[in-house]
Amino acid sequence: MVQVQPRPQAGDTVMSVAGGDGGEVRAKGLSGNSVGLLGSAVIGISTVAPVYCLTSTLGPTVGQVGVQMPAVFLAGFLPMLLVAFAYRELNSALPDCGTSFTWTVRAFGPRIGWMCGWGLVIATIIVLSNLAGVATSFFYLLLGEITGSDAVAALDDNRLAHVGTCLAFIAVATAVSYRGMTATKGVQYALVGLQLAVLAVFVAMAIGKARSGELSGSIGFSWTWLNPFGVESFSAFTAGLSLSIFMYWGWDACLTVNEETEGSAKTPGRAALLAMVVLVGSYLLTAVAAQMYSGVGDKGTGLGNPDTSGNVFAALADPVMGTALGVLLFVAVLASAAASLQTTFLPVARTVLAMSAYQALPPSFARIHPRFKSPGRATIAAGAATGVFYAVMSFLSENVLIDTVYALGLMICFYYSITAFACAWFFRGELRTSLRDACFKGVFPLIGGLLLAAVFCKTLYDMWDPEYGSGSAVFGVGSVFVIGVGLLVAGAVLMELMRRRSPAFFRGEVLTRSTPVLVAED
């Protein structure tokens, strides 16, 4: 039976869009036309934090796949690109800031949509806390480099100093996001520009020194590095692929600001693809340059050295760029973490806003700041949740904090794959219209979803082993498995509580595939 919504009354605000189902999207009060194509792409790049991802992932990836690292980066790009097509098509039909939540509710119903939204929110909270911790560590590391004082650098090991500084970073990032898209966009242009410029200098200098023939550990470039079939085992390949997928996560932030973007139906999708191209280009060039300069050995500056794998740029900054320019690499990593910390508030706040607007969360989170036109209460709630999460986990156990970060990959694959499947199902009636629709609305999203679902299942299997992550266990089961599955179960429990509080949403009376969304605005 098709549900029919009441007709809008005086004072209701509804934004009509051309959609595959002829639906309508509620205008939630956000600041429209605040971001263009470039600004949207910059937000997507910033949220990914490319310099931070590279310094923390180059070493572990080499440890898994050796010289095939560039090939694995390409392999990780493939499912993300296919999912990006799904996001583009869904956004064209329904440019709603709830993105994955709204689209999967439309495709699969309230429960699957709610859990998909939960996956995005909890993944973002984990990333925010991790980014704040990384920004704090590099802040003290940079101060130590500038002052030449080991004591200053050692402040990062002081638990109270570290957590206090981390909370300060979270507060600043929350404040900037709270002030809306204008403030966010201005900060991001500078920080992303700095990151990409420093990476370009690093790549040029690393390749130049590697080709000079004066370095004992350097190796010559080979096209075989781009062959994914050169990886020794399937297990090593999937481990490297999981790391690679993590490196691309966050590009969809430019979709969550679609209601604030010029040309909301088309610009965000184009921005997502542009961001992906910039990211894969940056990753490949940096991977090749670092590998040529350092090689993949496990000694000295070799990328396979376990002592430096967690922060490759800290080991390569001075050798590649010299003492003076090397400081810029530390600045770039700090800027990368800080920029991502600030923009990562965008998707979580706007997802919570949409869930609240459609009665899937308490209505107070749908309030828009009258001056800044931002989801103020949702942003503050995200900042508070991040601060509490990081502080509690830090004082509880470093192993728990590390394992929580490892569980992040599970959440990423969870909600990305569901969104990709939602695209194929949502547009199932249009797949025979043309070859283009069949590919971009059906085949590509379906393949991307299947690839990420496979990684999800493989990761879930690997997490059962106590050796996965920090090596800790709960009753013989890996802590990462317990945390990852526990977070999903917590979402299911919260969903049941919301079902009791807001039964209309879960009965399909608020948001469905075939029903126009006509919700009165406060």
N, C-alpha and C positions, 0 to 999 in steps of 0.2 A: 504493500500500500504506500503510495507516495504521500509524504508529509507536506503540508502546506503551511507556510509561515503567515502570520498576520501581516496585513499591508502596513508599510511604514507610516507612522503618524508624524504630525508636525514636529520638527526639531530633530528627526532622525537623519543620520548622514550615511549615505550608501554610495560606494564608488563602483560604477559599472565597468566591467572589463569584458573583452571578447574572449570567451572561454570555450573549451571543448564541451562543456555541459550547459553553457548559457547561464552560468552562475554569476553572482555578484559578491563583491567583497566589501565588508564594512570599512569605512575610512575611520581609523582609530585615533586621529588627531595628531599624528606625527607630522613633522615639517616636510612637506612635499617639495620636490624639485630642488633639494639641497645638495645633491651629489650628481656629477656627470660620469661619463664613461671612465675617464682617467682616475677620478677620485674613488670610484667604486672598485676599480682594479687594484688601486693602491691599498685599499682596506683589506681586500682579499690576500694580497701579498704580505701585508704587515701581520695579519693574524697568523699566518703560517710561520713567521719568524725564521726566514731562510738562513741567516747567519748562525743563529743559535742551533737550528736543526743540523746544520753542517758540522759545527764544531763538536757536537755531542754524538753524531751518528756516523761520521766517516770511519772512525776507528772500529766500532763494533761491526759495521757492515763488512769491512775488510777482513775482520776476524772470522766472519762467516763464509764469505765467498771469494776472498783474495782479490786478484786483479779484475775479476768480473764485476766489481762494484758499479762501474758506469752502466753495465747491462742491467743490473738489478734496479738501479734508479729508473731506467727506462721501463722496465717491467712493472714497477710500482706506479708509474705514470699512466699506464694503459687502463687499469680499472677506474682510476680517478677521472680520466678523460671521458670514459664511457658514462660514468655517473654524472659528470658535469653536463653531458648532453641531456640526461634525464632532468636535471635541475633546470636547464635552459627551457626545455619544452614545457615543463610544469609551470614555470614562472610566466611563460608567455600566455598560458591559459588562465592562470590564477596568481597574479603578483601579490601575494600576501606575506607579511613579515613573519608569519608562523612557519613558513617554508615546510620542512619535513613533517611537522605536526599537522598542519592544515591539509597538506596534500595527501598524507596517508589516511587521515580521517575520511577525506573525500573518496579515496579509493577502497579502503578496507574496513572502514567503520571506526567508532569511537575508541574501542579498547586498544586495537593495534596502533592507531594514531596517537593515543595518549602515551603508550609505552615508547613509541618512536620519539616523541617530544621529550620524554624523560631521559632517553639515551643521550640526546643532544645536550640537554641541560646538565646532566651529571658529568658527562665527558668534559664539558666546558669548565665546570667548577674545578675538576681535577687539573686541567691544563692551566687554569688561572693560578691555582696555588703553586704549581710547579714553576710557572714562569716568574712568579714573584720571588720564589726561592732562588732561581737562577739569576735574576736581576740583582738580588742582594749579594750573592756570592761574587758576581763579577764587579759589583760596585766596590766591594772591599779589595778585590784583587787589583782593580784599576787604581784605587787609592794607594795600595801598596807599591805598585809600579811607579806611580808618579812621585811619591814621597821617598821611595827607596827604603821603606820601613817594613820589616817582616812583622813587627808587632801590629801595625795597622792591618795588614793582610790577614793576620791571625784572628782578628775580631770576628771573622766569619765563623770561626769555630766556637765562639762564645754563644751558647744557646739563646740567652736573653737578648743579646745584641742582635743576633741574626733574626730572631722572630720579630723583635721590635721594629727593625728596619724593614723587614718583609711586610709587616702590617702598614707601615708608612707608605710603601710603594703601592700597596693595594688601595689605600685611602686616596692617594693622588690620582691613580688611574680611574677609580670610581668617580671622583670629582670631575675629571675631564669628560668622561662619558656622560655624566649627568647633565652637563651643559649642552649636550646635543651634538648634531652632526657638524655644525660649523666649526666648533672647537676641535672636534675629533679630526676632521679633514685637514686642518692647518697643521696640527702636530705631526700627522702621518706623512705628509709630503716630505718634510724635513728628515724624519727618521728613516723612512724607506729609501730616500735618495742617498743618504749617508751609507746605508748598508750596501746598496748595489755598487756605489762608487768604490768603496773599500774592497769589496769582492773583486771588482774589475782590476784594481791595482794589484791585489794578491795574485790573481790568475796570471797576469802579465809578467810579474816578477818571478813567480815560481817556474813558469814555463821557460822564461829566458835563462834562469840559472841552471835549470835541468838540462837544457840543450847546450850549455857551455862546455859540458864534458868534464867539469872540475869537481863534481860531487860523486863520492864513492857509492852512495846508496841510490842514486837516481836511475831511472829506467826509461827506455825509449817508448814512445807511444806505439800502440798496436791496435789495429781495427778489431782484433779478436776480443778486446776488452768489452766490446759492445754485443758480444754473443752470449745470451743467457744460457745456452745449452752447454757452455763451457764450465758451469758450476759443477763441482765434483759430485754432489749428492742432492737429491730432492729435498731432504731435511734442511740442508744448508741453504738451499734456494728459498724455501718458505720462510726460514728465519730471517734471511736478508730482505725478503719481500715485505715481511711484517714491519721491519724497520723503515723500509722505503715508503710504505703507505703512511706511516706516522709522519714522515717528512712533508707530505703533501696536505695533511689534514688542516682545515681551517679556511680553505679558499672559498667555501660556501658562505662566509661572512658577508660577502658582497651581495648575496641573494637576500639575506635577512634585512637589509636596508632598502629593499626594493620599493617600499611605499614612500621612501624619501629620495628616490632617484629619478632623474629626468628620463622620461620614456620608460616607466616602470615595467612594462611588458617585455621589452627587448633589451634595454641597456644592461641590467644585471647579468643576464645570461652571457652576453658578449664580454662583459667585464670578467666573469668567471673564467671563460676560455682564455682571455688575454693574460690573466693572472697565472693560469696553469702553464702557458707557453713561457712566460718569464721565469717561472720557478724551475721548470725542467731544463731550460737553457742554462740558468745559473748553477743548478746542481751538477749538470754534466760537465760544464767547463771547469768548475771548482774541483770536482772529483778527478778529472783527468790531470789537471795541473798539480794537485796535491800528490797524486800517485806517481806522476813523472818525477817530481822533486824528491819525494821521500821513499818511494818504493813501498813494498808491503811487508818488510821485515819486522821482526819483533824486538829489535834493538834500536837505541838512539831515537832518531826522529822518524823511524819507520812507522807507517800507519798501523801496523799490526802490533805495536808495542802496547801491552796491557796497562802499563803505567801512565800512558798519555792518551789512551783511546777515548776516555770520557771527555777530554777537552783538547782536541787536536790543535786548534788555533793557538792555544796557550804555549804549546811546544814549538809551533812553526812561526810564530809572530816575529821574533828576533832573527832567526836564521834566514827567513825569506825576505822580510821587509826592513831589517835593521832595527836598531833600538828606537830611533826617533819615529819612524813610520809604524813600527810594530805596535806602539801604543794605540794607534788608530784601529787596529784589529780588535783590541780589548774594548775600545769605545763602541765599535760596530756590534760586538756581541751584546754589550750592555744595552745599546740602542735597540737591537733586535728583540731582546726579551722585554724591554720596557714598552716598545711600540706594540708588540703582540699582546702584552698584558692589558693595554688600554683598549685595543680594538676587539679583543676577545669578549669584552663585556657586551658588545653589540648583539651577537647572536643569542646569548643566553637571556638578556633583558627583553629582546623583542620576541623570542619564543615564549617566554613567560607572559609577556603582554598579550600575545595572541591567544594563548591557552586561557588566560583570564577573560579576555573579551568574548570568547566563545563558551564561557561558563565551565571550563575544564579545571580551573583553579579559582581561588577566592577572587571576587570582583575588585578588591582593593589594588591588585597588581595591574589593573587596566588603566589606572589614572595617569594622565599625561601632564607634565609640568606646563603650566599656562604660558610661561615665558620662553623656555628652552625647547618646547615641543618634543620632549624626550620622555621615555617611560621611566620617570624618576624613581618611583617606589620599587619597580622591578630591578632597576640598576643598583639601588642601595641594598636591596635584598641579596642580589648576587654578590656584591662586595662583602657584605656581612658574612654570608655563607662561606665565601672563599677564605676570609680571614679566620673564622672559627675553625674551619676544616684544617687549614694549614697549621694553626697553633696547636690544636688538639693532637694532630698526627705527629707533629714535631716532638712534643713533649711525651707522647705515648711511646713511640719507638721509631727510630730511623728506618728500621726494616719495614715497618708498616707503611711509612710514607713512600719508600722506594717501590714496594709491591703495589701500592695504589696506582702509581704512575705506570707500572707494567700492565695493569689491568685496563689501562686507557684504550689500548688497541682493540680490545673486545667491544667497548662501547662504540668506537668509531665504525668498525665493520658492521655492527648491529644496526645503527640507524641509517648509515649510507646504503646498505643493501636493501633495507625495507623501502627506502625512498625510491631506489632504482626499480624495484618490483612494482611499486605503486604507479610509476610512470607507465610501464607496459600495460598494467591492468586498467588504469584510468583512460588511456587512449585506445583500448582494445578495439573499439568500434571504428577507429579511423585508420587502422593499420593497412587496409586494402585500398585506401584512397590514392596513394602514390608510393613510389619506391622510397622517396625521401621520408615520408611519414613512417613507413615500415621499418626503416633503419634507425632513425633518430628517436622515434617514439616507442619502438618495440624491441628490435633486435639488439641495438647497442646497449640500452639500459638493462635489458635482461642478462646479457653477457656480463656486464659490469657487476650487477647484483649477484650473479652466480659466483663470480670470482671472489668477491668480498665475503660472501656467505661461506665459501670454501675456506678462506683464511680464518674466518670466525670459528668454524668447527675445528680446524687444525690447532688454532691457538687455544681453544677451550680444552682440547685433548692434552696439549703440552702443559697447560697450566696445572693440571692435576698432579704433576710431578713436583715434589717439594724443592727440587733443584732449580726450578724455574724462578727467576727473579732473585730475591735476596737469599734464597735457600731455606727460609723458615717454613713451618708447617703447622697445621691445626688438626689434631687427631690423625696425623699421617697424610693429610691432604695439603697440597701446596697452598700457601697463603694467598698467592695471586688468584688462584681459582676461587677460594673462599670469598675474597674481596670482590672480584668481578661478578660472580654469580650472586653474591650477597647484595650488591648494589642494584642489580636487576630485580631481585626479589623485593627489596625495599621499595622500588618503584611500583611493583605490583600491589604491595600492601597500601601504599599511599593512594594509588588509583582506586582501590576498593573503598578507602575512606572518602575520597572525593565523590565516588558514585553515590554514597549515602547522602552526601551534602548537596550534590548537584545532579539529581537523577535525570533531568531533562536532556543534558548533553549525552549521557550514556544510553538514553533511549533513542538517540538519533533525531531528536527534535530541534536541535540547534544548528548542526553542521552536517550535511550529507552531500553525496555526489550530485543529486538532482534538485536539491532545494536551495533557492537563493537565500543568502545569509542576510537577513534584515534585522539588525539588532540596534535598538535605540541607543544613542550616545548620551553619556552623562552631560 
